[in-house]
């Protein structure tokens, strides 16, 4: 299994996702890997860990989710692996529920989201986003 963490989807991947069938609510699983130290474009807050920079994003993104009818479901540190094998565990798992693909696109395009995304970029070494759909939903 090839696993590649990324901070942003490529253009084809984003177009395929947001152009996919609109089938209502979904939960996005975010598997997060942090930088050792935050890397802000302007060099600010170099003393912060990547995790702390992402925490700034996590605290602010909840209002963005609410604004589009979504919600923050869960966030927790990855502590150990019970089953399977992987070379390097992710640092955190976060779950966010969106009412639709269009709502997610509205959120990530909003000025409010754009203003806080710098914390996400400063803190993340990479991540996987996995869209899930409730069984029977």
C-alpha positions, -999 to 999 in steps of 0.1 A, spaced: 0 0 0 14 34 -10 5 62 14 13 98 5 4 126 29 -2 160 13 -12 195 25 -33 203 -6 -50 182 -32 -37 185 -68 -60 202 -93 -73 169 -108 -79 154 -73 -98 185 -62 -119 187 -94 -128 150 -91 -138 154 -54 -158 186 -57 -173 175 -90 -184 142 -76 -220 131 -72 -238 153 -46 -253 128 -22 -257 147 10 -240 146 44 -206 130 49 -179 128 75 -143 136 65 -117 117 84 -85 137 86 -53 118 94 -28 145 104 10 146 105 26 177 120 58 195 114 82 196 143 81 234 142 55 257 128 65 272 95 46 305 88 53 322 55 63 354 73 86 336 97 63 345 127 59 322 157 89 300 148 89 288 185 55 271 180 53 234 173 34 223 142 8 208 165 3 241 183 -1 260 149 -27 234 139 -45 239 172 -50 275 162 -66 263 130 -87 237 148 -101 263 172 -110 287 145 -123 263 118 -153 253 140 -170 286 133 -164 280 96 -179 246 98 -210 259 116 -214 287 91 -220 261 63 -241 237 84 -213 214 93 -198 204 127 -166 193 143 -172 157 154 -140 146 171 -103 152 174 -78 131 193 -41 123 194 -30 90 178 -14 70 207 -6 36 193 -14 10 166 -33 -21 177 -37 -38 143 -18 -37 110 15 -21 102 26 13 90 61 28 90 50 61 107 18 68 126 -2 99 121 -1 124 150 -38 131 152 -72 121 139 -100 147 133 -135 141 121 -157 168 105 -192 165 92 -204 184 62 -239 186 48 -227 184 12 -197 187 -11 -210 222 -20 -210 232 16 -174 221 20 -164 241 -11 -183 271 2 -163 268 35 -129 264 20 -136 293 -4 -148 317 22 -127 347 34 -130 335 70 -115 301 61 -88 317 39 -78 339 69 -72 309 92 -57 284 67 -22 298 73 -22 280 107 -31 247 90 -3 251 64 22 262 91 15 232 112 9 203 88 36 181 73 8 164 55 -25 146 59 -49 121 44 -86 132 40 -109 102 37 -146 110 28 -170 86 45 -207 81 40 -230 66 66 -243 31 57 -278 35 44 -272 73 43 
